[in-house]
Amino acid sequence: MSKTGEAFTHFNSTVRTVLMAVLVGVFGYGGFQAYQAYSEPRRELEGKERELEQAYSDLDDVKQQLVTRDEKISELNDDITERDVRIDELQEDLDRVQTAVRLLKLHRRLARVEVLDQQTDESGQLQTKIRFIEVADEGQPIGEPAELTLEGDRVYIEYLVVKFDDQYVEQADIERGTAICLFERIFGENQNPDEGFVIDKVGSRPNAYDRGSVTSDFEQQIWNDFWTIANDRKKAEELGIRATHALAPSIRMEPGATYELDLRATGEFSLKRVD
């Protein structure tokens, strides 16, 4: 083959090689572009799936936080409920204490004793002349005063008392909201009790507890059956009575002095000088 033919052949081979390279490049680039166009949505989808998974994970975290928060709120509500219950209990305790304090201060004036004179009789025995007056809470006289001469200067005032259960006193029950008292007799230190002067007869209704013209059946039953009730615990409990008995406080009286007798709602009796 001539040199011209060889050169042409070589040129053709080179051209074919270049063309093949160009074609390969073109197809390779096109394939890459096609692959990119094909795989891009898939990658985006995978990315979105990862984002969705992360969102679900974050949502689970939020849900767990909400559960934890709700549990904490429930615990706090339980604490608040327990606190409110405790506050109610403390308030009840406070109410009872305040009621007890109020009852210790609540009293009723029952009678006044005025010492009119003191002198020694022919036998050398000291005698005390008094005026006994039953009074209302405001101090005004109830009934007729009684003037009595007693042996000695130490004067005893015997009375019967009915004390009701605390629950009735605290509730200011209409029938059992305060202790009731009946003066029985007065006597001096040098006299036997049965030699004393009768004030109210057992079975009668004390003037100091007059609530109107009609005595309730409940109260009349107590005065009629006083000593029976005192010796029958079951009967006393049925009536709401915690104690039924007699007492005889005394005080050494001085001429011209005035003494007052008080009865607290809970049944404590006091005899004191007031002038």
JORA-V846215 format. One record per residue. D_CENTER is the distance of its C-alpha to the mean C-alpha in Angstrom with 2 decimals. Layout:
# JORA-V846215
D_CENTER
D_CENTER
This chain:
# JORA-V846215
129.40
130.20
128.01
127.18
125.92
123.88
122.30
121.43
119.98
117.92
116.72
115.72
113.83
112.03
111.23
109.89
107.79
106.37
105.80
104.05
101.91
101.10
100.36
98.20
96.37
95.99
94.78
92.56
90.93
90.64
89.14
86.69
85.81
85.50
83.31
81.18
80.93
80.05
77.55
75.72
73.61
72.85
71.70
69.60
68.13
67.38
65.78
63.63
62.67
61.62
59.61
58.01
57.22
55.66
53.68
52.43
51.56
49.70
47.93
46.86
45.52
43.58
42.24
41.13
39.49
37.64
36.55
35.36
33.55
31.90
30.82
29.38
27.56
26.20
25.02
23.39
21.69
20.44
19.20
17.47
15.88
14.75
13.49
11.55
10.05
9.32
7.93
5.50
4.84
5.15
3.25
0.74
4.28
5.51
5.19
6.76
9.06
10.03
10.73
12.68
14.51
15.31
16.62
18.66
20.24
20.75
24.19
27.14
30.68
32.81
36.23
38.55
41.47
44.43
47.06
50.35
52.81
53.49
56.97
58.98
60.94
64.50
63.39
61.51
58.08
55.44
53.99
51.00
51.01
47.67
46.36
43.17
41.33
38.23
36.24
33.52
30.45
32.65
35.31
37.92
39.93
39.43
42.56
45.60
45.45
47.04
49.45
49.81
51.88
50.44
52.17
51.07
48.71
45.64
43.95
41.63
39.39
38.55
35.78
33.97
30.18
27.80
24.20
21.73
18.92
15.67
13.94
16.65
16.49
12.78
13.62
16.82
18.95
22.39
24.28
22.03
19.76
21.81
24.25
27.86
30.98
34.70
37.23
39.96
42.59
43.57
46.10
47.60
47.85
51.45
50.69
49.54
46.35
48.42
50.63
47.83
47.42
45.35
42.84
41.06
42.44
40.27
39.71
39.68
36.74
35.79
36.71
33.56
31.47
33.74
31.70
34.89
38.23
36.99
35.18
32.82
34.04
30.80
31.24
34.98
34.59
32.59
35.30
38.10
36.83
35.15
36.98
36.97
33.18
33.11
35.21
33.72
30.38
30.16
30.86
28.29
25.57
26.75
26.32
22.81
24.44
23.56
26.55
29.82
32.41
34.69
34.60
37.28
36.29
39.31
40.49
43.96
44.84
47.20
49.64
48.43
44.76
41.89
38.89
35.65
33.49
29.75
27.24
23.52
21.18
20.39
24.16
25.37
28.76
30.50
34.16
35.18
38.01
37.33
40.76
